[in-house]
């Protein structure tokens, strides 16, 4: 029984692979590049590009379950078209390849951003409006369109279910992710200011557990929102100070002032990909951040997120264990 994980070198992929191995599963790690996420682990490595269907046939051969985690996150739009290619065409290609290979279960990791965060009423639930408005961020629209592409293959007979995590944080952040960089910037005193706004953050280990639960308990064609805790950036900075001892940024800007710098951040963000720049799209996520209902996932998947403080503390412990500096 071969279980395929696409995007295996990524943040969530590194944890899903570990959880599958702990459950005694035979894992085939599939990604465009082999990263350090599964170095030393007993996995089969296959290089594949979800935007190239010809590479997926050998990657999915003899697989019984596929966890499709490959995605491209962006807070600077989609200037090259790669975001849509991965998040929409990639989902279509992977799900079609899974159907052709006779895969018995396909678990797709989408995002809360597949929902229209700007206009939906609180709290967001699985029936809320999707991000289809052309004025919404490119990443949000790509996640909604990716789900639509998957549903077309479900109609052809693929047994698939969808999980929608909020902002993922936690240990095993090898890259590190954008929020991982924020935690490091706070600890190293490189983040000069924070914005008086927040988002819903969920531990990567809780997302992985819910995804594995969705394999056996998730209903075909159903979405499952996976929230954690809505925490403002100012509180995150205070928690980071409590854990690391590094003083929180002195400056705290209201959203109305921060939005003025969005266009500047767009240019700088495309050039440097630095978390020190707030872009228009990252500000959009913070500005429109309604409550998210996890009732469905709690009932059907057993999703119960751990305390936010524990996630942050474990993140810093993991960085320290990897000899990644967490001091100025």
PARODREN-791708 format. One record per residue (C-alpha): x, y, z; residue number from 1; chain; residue in one letter. Coordinates in nm, 2 decimals, padded with zeros to 4 digits. Layout:
BEGIN
<<X; Y; Z>; NUM; 'A'; 'A'> ...
***
This chain:
BEGIN
<<00.00; 00.00; 00.00>; 1; 'A'; 'X'> <<00.18; 00.31; -00.13>; 2; 'A'; 'X'> <<00.08; 00.65; 00.00>; 3; 'A'; 'X'> <<00.19; 00.94; -00.21>; 4; 'A'; 'X'> <<00.25; 01.29; -00.07>; 5; 'A'; 'X'> <<00.29; 01.57; -00.32>; 6; 'A'; 'X'> <<00.47; 01.88; -00.19>; 7; 'A'; 'X'> <<00.65; 01.65; 00.05>; 8; 'A'; 'X'> <<00.94; 01.89; 00.10>; 9; 'A'; 'X'> <<00.71; 02.16; 00.21>; 10; 'A'; 'X'> <<00.61; 02.27; 00.57>; 11; 'A'; 'X'> <<00.30; 02.06; 00.59>; 12; 'A'; 'X'> <<00.45; 01.78; 00.38>; 13; 'A'; 'X'> <<00.73; 01.73; 00.63>; 14; 'A'; 'X'> <<00.48; 01.66; 00.91>; 15; 'A'; 'X'> <<00.24; 01.45; 00.70>; 16; 'A'; 'X'> <<00.52; 01.23; 00.59>; 17; 'A'; 'X'> <<00.64; 01.18; 00.95>; 18; 'A'; 'X'> <<00.29; 01.10; 01.07>; 19; 'A'; 'X'> <<00.23; 00.85; 00.79>; 20; 'A'; 'X'> <<00.56; 00.68; 00.87>; 21; 'A'; 'X'> <<00.47; 00.67; 01.24>; 22; 'A'; 'X'> <<00.15; 00.49; 01.14>; 23; 'A'; 'X'> <<00.35; 00.23; 00.96>; 24; 'A'; 'X'> <<00.27; 00.35; 00.60>; 25; 'A'; 'X'> <<00.49; 00.31; 00.30>; 26; 'A'; 'X'> <<00.54; 00.66; 00.18>; 27; 'A'; 'X'> <<00.64; 00.80; -00.16>; 28; 'A'; 'X'> <<00.75; 01.16; -00.13>; 29; 'A'; 'X'> <<00.69; 01.36; -00.45>; 30; 'A'; 'X'> <<00.81; 01.71; -00.51>; 31; 'A'; 'X'> <<00.99; 01.93; -00.77>; 32; 'A'; 'X'> <<01.30; 01.95; -00.55>; 33; 'A'; 'X'> <<01.42; 01.73; -00.27>; 34; 'A'; 'X'> <<01.46; 01.94; 00.04>; 35; 'A'; 'X'> <<01.59; 01.85; 00.39>; 36; 'A'; 'X'> <<01.24; 01.78; 00.53>; 37; 'A'; 'X'> <<01.27; 01.41; 00.50>; 38; 'A'; 'X'> <<01.64; 01.35; 00.51>; 39; 'A'; 'X'> <<01.71; 01.03; 00.71>; 40; 'A'; 'X'> <<01.35; 00.91; 00.68>; 41; 'A'; 'X'> <<01.26; 00.58; 00.52>; 42; 'A'; 'X'> <<01.07; 00.72; 00.22>; 43; 'A'; 'X'> <<01.08; 00.67; -00.15>; 44; 'A'; 'X'> <<01.17; 00.99; -00.34>; 45; 'A'; 'X'> <<01.02; 01.07; -00.68>; 46; 'A'; 'X'> <<01.08; 01.40; -00.86>; 47; 'A'; 'X'> <<00.77; 01.54; -01.03>; 48; 'A'; 'X'> <<00.61; 01.86; -01.13>; 49; 'A'; 'X'> <<00.24; 01.89; -01.08>; 50; 'A'; 'X'> <<00.22; 02.13; -01.38>; 51; 'A'; 'X'> <<00.36; 01.86; -01.60>; 52; 'A'; 'X'> <<00.11; 01.57; -01.62>; 53; 'A'; 'X'> <<00.37; 01.33; -01.78>; 54; 'A'; 'X'> <<00.57; 01.33; -01.45>; 55; 'A'; 'X'> <<00.28; 01.23; -01.24>; 56; 'A'; 'X'> <<00.20; 00.89; -01.40>; 57; 'A'; 'X'> <<00.52; 00.73; -01.26>; 58; 'A'; 'X'> <<00.48; 00.92; -00.93>; 59; 'A'; 'X'> <<00.13; 00.78; -00.87>; 60; 'A'; 'X'> <<00.19; 00.43; -01.00>; 61; 'A'; 'X'> <<00.05; 00.16; -00.76>; 62; 'A'; 'X'> <<-00.05; 00.43; -00.52>; 63; 'A'; 'X'> <<-00.37; 00.37; -00.31>; 64; 'A'; 'X'> <<-00.39; 00.71; -00.14>; 65; 'A'; 'X'> <<-00.26; 01.05; -00.24>; 66; 'A'; 'X'> <<-00.22; 01.35; -00.02>; 67; 'A'; 'X'> <<-00.20; 01.65; -00.25>; 68; 'A'; 'X'> <<-00.02; 01.92; -00.06>; 69; 'A'; 'X'> <<00.18; 02.08; -00.35>; 70; 'A'; 'X'> <<00.09; 02.45; -00.37>; 71; 'A'; 'X'> <<00.24; 02.79; -00.43>; 72; 'A'; 'X'> <<00.17; 03.06; -00.17>; 73; 'A'; 'X'> <<00.20; 03.42; -00.27>; 74; 'A'; 'X'> <<00.14; 03.76; -00.12>; 75; 'A'; 'X'> <<00.27; 03.94; -00.43>; 76; 'A'; 'X'> <<00.01; 03.84; -00.68>; 77; 'A'; 'X'> <<00.08; 03.62; -00.98>; 78; 'A'; 'X'> <<00.31; 03.81; -01.22>; 79; 'A'; 'X'> <<00.45; 03.50; -01.39>; 80; 'A'; 'X'> <<00.13; 03.28; -01.38>; 81; 'A'; 'X'> <<00.30; 03.02; -01.17>; 82; 'A'; 'X'> <<00.06; 03.06; -00.88>; 83; 'A'; 'X'> <<-00.24; 02.96; -01.10>; 84; 'A'; 'X'> <<-00.03; 02.69; -01.28>; 85; 'A'; 'X'> <<00.04; 02.51; -00.95>; 86; 'A'; 'X'> <<-00.27; 02.58; -00.76>; 87; 'A'; 'X'> <<-00.53; 02.53; -01.03>; 88; 'A'; 'X'> <<-00.37; 02.33; -01.32>; 89; 'A'; 'X'> <<-00.16; 02.14; -01.07>; 90; 'A'; 'X'> <<-00.47; 02.03; -00.88>; 91; 'A'; 'X'> <<-00.64; 01.93; -01.20>; 92; 'A'; 'X'> <<-00.34; 01.73; -01.32>; 93; 'A'; 'X'> <<-00.28; 01.55; -00.99>; 94; 'A'; 'X'> <<-00.65; 01.46; -00.94>; 95; 'A'; 'X'> <<-00.68; 01.34; -01.30>; 96; 'A'; 'X'> <<-00.36; 01.13; -01.26>; 97; 'A'; 'X'> <<-00.49; 00.99; -00.94>; 98; 'A'; 'X'> <<-00.82; 00.89; -01.11>; 99; 'A'; 'X'> <<-00.63; 00.72; -01.40>; 100; 'A'; 'X'> <<-00.40; 00.54; -01.15>; 101; 'A'; 'X'> <<-00.70; 00.40; -00.97>; 102; 'A'; 'X'> <<-00.62; 00.57; -00.64>; 103; 'A'; 'X'> <<-00.88; 00.49; -00.38>; 104; 'A'; 'X'> <<-00.86; 00.81; -00.18>; 105; 'A'; 'X'> <<-00.74; 01.16; -00.26>; 106; 'A'; 'X'> <<-00.70; 01.42; 00.02>; 107; 'A'; 'X'> <<-00.65; 01.77; -00.11>; 108; 'A'; 'X'> <<-00.51; 02.05; 00.11>; 109; 'A'; 'X'> <<-00.67; 02.38; 00.01>; 110; 'A'; 'X'> <<-00.68; 02.69; 00.23>; 111; 'A'; 'X'> <<-00.92; 02.92; 00.42>; 112; 'A'; 'X'> <<-00.82; 03.16; 00.14>; 113; 'A'; 'X'> <<-01.04; 02.96; -00.10>; 114; 'A'; 'X'> <<-01.32; 03.15; 00.07>; 115; 'A'; 'X'> <<-01.41; 03.52; 00.02>; 116; 'A'; 'X'> <<-01.26; 03.66; 00.34>; 117; 'A'; 'X'> <<-01.37; 04.01; 00.23>; 118; 'A'; 'X'> <<-01.75; 03.98; 00.20>; 119; 'A'; 'X'> <<-01.85; 03.66; 00.38>; 120; 'A'; 'X'> <<-02.04; 03.69; 00.71>; 121; 'A'; 'X'> <<-01.87; 03.57; 01.03>; 122; 'A'; 'X'> <<-01.80; 03.30; 01.11>; 123; 'A'; 'X'> <<-01.68; 03.15; 00.79>; 124; 'A'; 'X'> <<-01.81; 02.80; 00.74>; 125; 'A'; 'X'> <<-01.79; 02.54; 00.46>; 126; 'A'; 'X'> <<-02.10; 02.69; 00.30>; 127; 'A'; 'X'> <<-01.95; 03.05; 00.28>; 128; 'A'; 'X'> <<-01.89; 03.22; -00.05>; 129; 'A'; 'X'> <<-01.57; 03.13; -00.24>; 130; 'A'; 'X'> <<-01.30; 03.36; -00.36>; 131; 'A'; 'X'> <<-01.41; 03.42; -00.72>; 132; 'A'; 'X'> <<-01.42; 03.80; -00.73>; 133; 'A'; 'X'> <<-01.15; 03.92; -00.98>; 134; 'A'; 'X'> <<-01.06; 04.20; -00.73>; 135; 'A'; 'X'> <<-00.95; 03.94; -00.46>; 136; 'A'; 'X'> <<-00.59; 03.84; -00.42>; 137; 'A'; 'X'> <<-00.45; 03.61; -00.69>; 138; 'A'; 'X'> <<-00.36; 03.34; -00.43>; 139; 'A'; 'X'> <<-00.72; 03.33; -00.29>; 140; 'A'; 'X'> <<-00.87; 03.30; -00.63>; 141; 'A'; 'X'> <<-00.63; 03.03; -00.73>; 142; 'A'; 'X'> <<-00.72; 02.82; -00.42>; 143; 'A'; 'X'> <<-01.10; 02.85; -00.50>; 144; 'A'; 'X'> <<-01.04; 02.76; -00.87>; 145; 'A'; 'X'> <<-00.82; 02.47; -00.77>; 146; 'A'; 'X'> <<-01.11; 02.33; -00.57>; 147; 'A'; 'X'> <<-01.35; 02.38; -00.86>; 148; 'A'; 'X'> <<-01.10; 02.19; -01.09>; 149; 'A'; 'X'> <<-01.09; 01.90; -00.84>; 150; 'A'; 'X'> <<-01.47; 01.88; -00.82>; 151; 'A'; 'X'> <<-01.48; 01.82; -01.20>; 152; 'A'; 'X'> <<-01.26; 01.51; -01.15>; 153; 'A'; 'X'> <<-01.47; 01.40; -00.85>; 154; 'A'; 'X'> <<-01.77; 01.40; -01.08>; 155; 'A'; 'X'> <<-01.57; 01.16; -01.30>; 156; 'A'; 'X'> <<-01.54; 00.92; -01.01>; 157; 'A'; 'X'> <<-01.25; 01.03; -00.80>; 158; 'A'; 'X'> <<-01.30; 00.97; -00.42>; 159; 'A'; 'X'> <<-01.16; 01.30; -00.28>; 160; 'A'; 'X'> <<-01.21; 01.52; 00.02>; 161; 'A'; 'X'> <<-01.08; 01.87; 00.10>; 162; 'A'; 'X'> <<-00.92; 02.03; 00.41>; 163; 'A'; 'X'> <<-00.89; 02.40; 00.44>; 164; 'A'; 'X'> <<-00.64; 02.51; 00.71>; 165; 'A'; 'X'> <<-00.60; 02.87; 00.82>; 166; 'A'; 'X'> <<-00.25; 03.02; 00.86>; 167; 'A'; 'X'> <<-00.01; 02.73; 00.94>; 168; 'A'; 'X'> <<00.26; 02.77; 01.21>; 169; 'A'; 'X'> <<00.47; 02.53; 01.42>; 170; 'A'; 'X'> <<00.78; 02.32; 01.42>; 171; 'A'; 'X'> <<00.94; 02.13; 01.13>; 172; 'A'; 'X'> <<00.95; 02.46; 00.94>; 173; 'A'; 'X'> <<01.26; 02.38; 00.73>; 174; 'A'; 'X'> <<01.23; 02.66; 00.47>; 175; 'A'; 'X'> <<01.13; 02.85; 00.69>; 176; 'A'; 'X'> <<00.78; 02.96; 00.59>; 177; 'A'; 'X'> <<00.68; 03.33; 00.59>; 178; 'A'; 'X'> <<00.54; 03.30; 00.95>; 179; 'A'; 'X'> <<00.85; 03.11; 01.05>; 180; 'A'; 'X'> <<01.05; 03.40; 00.92>; 181; 'A'; 'X'> <<00.83; 03.63; 01.13>; 182; 'A'; 'X'> <<00.90; 03.43; 01.44>; 183; 'A'; 'X'> <<01.28; 03.44; 01.37>; 184; 'A'; 'X'> <<01.27; 03.81; 01.29>; 185; 'A'; 'X'> <<01.09; 03.88; 01.62>; 186; 'A'; 'X'> <<01.35; 03.68; 01.81>; 187; 'A'; 'X'> <<01.64; 03.83; 01.63>; 188; 'A'; 'X'> <<01.50; 04.18; 01.67>; 189; 'A'; 'X'> <<01.48; 04.24; 01.29>; 190; 'A'; 'X'> <<01.11; 04.33; 01.28>; 191; 'A'; 'X'> <<01.09; 04.70; 01.35>; 192; 'A'; 'X'> <<00.71; 04.72; 01.37>; 193; 'A'; 'X'> <<00.39; 04.51; 01.39>; 194; 'A'; 'X'> <<00.05; 04.59; 01.27>; 195; 'A'; 'X'> <<-00.25; 04.61; 01.50>; 196; 'A'; 'X'> <<-00.43; 04.32; 01.32>; 197; 'A'; 'X'> <<-00.43; 03.94; 01.33>; 198; 'A'; 'X'> <<-00.53; 03.62; 01.16>; 199; 'A'; 'X'> <<-00.63; 03.27; 01.25>; 200; 'A'; 'X'> <<-00.33; 03.04; 01.31>; 201; 'A'; 'X'> <<-00.33; 02.66; 01.33>; 202; 'A'; 'X'> <<-00.05; 02.42; 01.43>; 203; 'A'; 'X'> <<00.10; 02.22; 01.14>; 204; 'A'; 'X'> <<00.07; 01.91; 01.36>; 205; 'A'; 'X'> <<-00.30; 01.96; 01.40>; 206; 'A'; 'X'> <<-00.35; 02.01; 01.03>; 207; 'A'; 'X'> <<-00.16; 01.69; 00.96>; 208; 'A'; 'X'> <<-00.36; 01.49; 01.21>; 209; 'A'; 'X'> <<-00.69; 01.63; 01.06>; 210; 'A'; 'X'> <<-00.57; 01.54; 00.71>; 211; 'A'; 'X'> <<-00.49; 01.19; 00.81>; 212; 'A'; 'X'> <<-00.83; 01.17; 00.97>; 213; 'A'; 'X'> <<-00.99; 01.30; 00.65>; 214; 'A'; 'X'> <<-00.85; 01.01; 00.46>; 215; 'A'; 'X'> <<-01.08; 00.76; 00.64>; 216; 'A'; 'X'> <<-01.35; 00.99; 00.79>; 217; 'A'; 'X'> <<-01.38; 01.28; 00.54>; 218; 'A'; 'X'> <<-01.68; 01.26; 00.32>; 219; 'A'; 'X'> <<-01.64; 01.26; -00.06>; 220; 'A'; 'X'> <<-01.65; 01.61; -00.21>; 221; 'A'; 'X'> <<-01.68; 01.78; 00.13>; 222; 'A'; 'X'> <<-01.47; 02.07; 00.27>; 223; 'A'; 'X'> <<-01.34; 02.08; 00.62>; 224; 'A'; 'X'> <<-01.21; 02.41; 00.76>; 225; 'A'; 'X'> <<-00.92; 02.36; 01.01>; 226; 'A'; 'X'> <<-00.89; 02.68; 01.22>; 227; 'A'; 'X'> <<-00.67; 02.72; 01.53>; 228; 'A'; 'X'> <<-00.68; 03.05; 01.72>; 229; 'A'; 'X'> <<-00.73; 03.41; 01.60>; 230; 'A'; 'X'> <<-00.43; 03.60; 01.74>; 231; 'A'; 'X'> <<-00.33; 03.96; 01.67>; 232; 'A'; 'X'> <<00.03; 04.03; 01.56>; 233; 'A'; 'X'> <<00.08; 04.24; 01.87>; 234; 'A'; 'X'> <<00.00; 03.94; 02.09>; 235; 'A'; 'X'> <<00.23; 03.72; 01.89>; 236; 'A'; 'X'> <<00.51; 03.96; 01.95>; 237; 'A'; 'X'> <<00.44; 03.96; 02.32>; 238; 'A'; 'X'> <<00.44; 03.58; 02.33>; 239; 'A'; 'X'> <<00.77; 03.57; 02.14>; 240; 'A'; 'X'> <<00.92; 03.81; 02.39>; 241; 'A'; 'X'> <<00.80; 03.59; 02.68>; 242; 'A'; 'X'> <<00.96; 03.28; 02.53>; 243; 'A'; 'X'> <<01.28; 03.43; 02.38>; 244; 'A'; 'X'> <<01.34; 03.73; 02.60>; 245; 'A'; 'X'> <<01.38; 03.95; 02.30>; 246; 'A'; 'X'> <<01.18; 04.28; 02.34>; 247; 'A'; 'X'> <<00.88; 04.30; 02.11>; 248; 'A'; 'X'> <<00.89; 04.57; 01.84>; 249; 'A'; 'X'> <<00.84; 04.92; 01.98>; 250; 'A'; 'X'> <<00.63; 05.04; 01.69>; 251; 'A'; 'X'> <<00.27; 04.93; 01.64>; 252; 'A'; 'X'> <<00.08; 05.07; 01.34>; 253; 'A'; 'X'> <<-00.29; 05.07; 01.29>; 254; 'A'; 'X'> <<-00.42; 04.91; 00.97>; 255; 'A'; 'X'> <<-00.53; 05.24; 00.81>; 256; 'A'; 'X'> <<-00.17; 05.36; 00.83>; 257; 'A'; 'X'> <<-00.01; 05.03; 00.72>; 258; 'A'; 'X'> <<-00.22; 05.02; 00.41>; 259; 'A'; 'X'> <<-00.05; 05.33; 00.28>; 260; 'A'; 'X'> <<00.28; 05.12; 00.25>; 261; 'A'; 'X'> <<00.12; 04.83; 00.07>; 262; 'A'; 'X'> <<00.21; 04.94; -00.28>; 263; 'A'; 'X'> <<00.57; 04.99; -00.17>; 264; 'A'; 'X'> <<00.58; 04.65; -00.01>; 265; 'A'; 'X'> <<00.45; 04.50; -00.33>; 266; 'A'; 'X'> <<00.76; 04.62; -00.52>; 267; 'A'; 'X'> <<01.00; 04.53; -00.24>; 268; 'A'; 'X'> <<00.83; 04.20; -00.17>; 269; 'A'; 'X'> <<00.87; 04.08; -00.53>; 270; 'A'; 'X'> <<01.24; 04.17; -00.52>; 271; 'A'; 'X'> <<01.34; 04.03; -00.18>; 272; 'A'; 'X'> <<01.05; 03.81; -00.05>; 273; 'A'; 'X'> <<01.13; 03.96; 00.29>; 274; 'A'; 'X'> <<00.88; 03.94; 00.57>; 275; 'A'; 'X'> <<01.00; 04.29; 00.67>; 276; 'A'; 'X'> <<00.77; 04.42; 00.39>; 277; 'A'; 'X'> <<00.39; 04.41; 00.43>; 278; 'A'; 'X'> <<00.24; 04.38; 00.08>; 279; 'A'; 'X'> <<-00.11; 04.47; -00.03>; 280; 'A'; 'X'> <<-00.21; 04.11; -00.03>; 281; 'A'; 'X'> <<-00.07; 04.02; 00.31>; 282; 'A'; 'X'> <<-00.24; 04.33; 00.45>; 283; 'A'; 'X'> <<-00.56; 04.21; 00.28>; 284; 'A'; 'X'> <<-00.55; 03.89; 00.48>; 285; 'A'; 'X'> <<-00.49; 04.07; 00.80>; 286; 'A'; 'X'> <<-00.76; 04.33; 00.73>; 287; 'A'; 'X'> <<-01.02; 04.08; 00.63>; 288; 'A'; 'X'> <<-00.98; 03.81; 00.89>; 289; 'A'; 'X'> <<-01.31; 03.69; 01.02>; 290; 'A'; 'X'> <<-01.37; 03.42; 01.27>; 291; 'A'; 'X'> <<-01.35; 03.06; 01.12>; 292; 'A'; 'X'> <<-01.58; 02.78; 01.24>; 293; 'A'; 'X'> <<-01.42; 02.45; 01.30>; 294; 'A'; 'X'> <<-01.73; 02.28; 01.41>; 295; 'A'; 'X'> <<-01.76; 02.04; 01.11>; 296; 'A'; 'X'> <<-01.40; 01.93; 01.14>; 297; 'A'; 'X'> <<-01.43; 01.89; 01.51>; 298; 'A'; 'X'> <<-01.73; 01.67; 01.48>; 299; 'A'; 'X'> <<-01.63; 01.46; 01.17>; 300; 'A'; 'X'> <<-01.25; 01.46; 01.19>; 301; 'A'; 'X'> <<-01.18; 01.51; 01.56>; 302; 'A'; 'X'> <<-00.99; 01.84; 01.49>; 303; 'A'; 'X'> <<-00.91; 02.01; 01.82>; 304; 'A'; 'X'> <<-00.63; 02.26; 01.79>; 305; 'A'; 'X'> <<-00.37; 02.28; 02.07>; 306; 'A'; 'X'> <<-00.31; 02.61; 02.26>; 307; 'A'; 'X'> <<-00.14; 02.88; 02.05>; 308; 'A'; 'X'> <<00.13; 02.95; 02.31>; 309; 'A'; 'X'> <<00.24; 02.58; 02.29>; 310; 'A'; 'X'> <<00.27; 02.61; 01.91>; 311; 'A'; 'X'> <<00.49; 02.92; 01.93>; 312; 'A'; 'X'> <<00.71; 02.77; 02.21>; 313; 'A'; 'X'> <<00.76; 02.44; 02.02>; 314; 'A'; 'X'> <<00.85; 02.65; 01.71>; 315; 'A'; 'X'> <<01.13; 02.82; 01.89>; 316; 'A'; 'X'> <<01.25; 02.50; 02.05>; 317; 'A'; 'X'> <<01.26; 02.34; 01.71>; 318; 'A'; 'X'> <<01.45; 02.63; 01.55>; 319; 'A'; 'X'> <<01.70; 02.61; 01.84>; 320; 'A'; 'X'> <<01.74; 02.23; 01.80>; 321; 'A'; 'X'> <<01.83; 02.30; 01.43>; 322; 'A'; 'X'> <<02.09; 02.55; 01.54>; 323; 'A'; 'X'> <<01.89; 02.83; 01.38>; 324; 'A'; 'X'> <<01.97; 03.15; 01.58>; 325; 'A'; 'X'> <<01.68; 03.27; 01.79>; 326; 'A'; 'X'> <<01.86; 03.56; 01.95>; 327; 'A'; 'X'> <<01.98; 03.90; 01.83>; 328; 'A'; 'X'> 
***
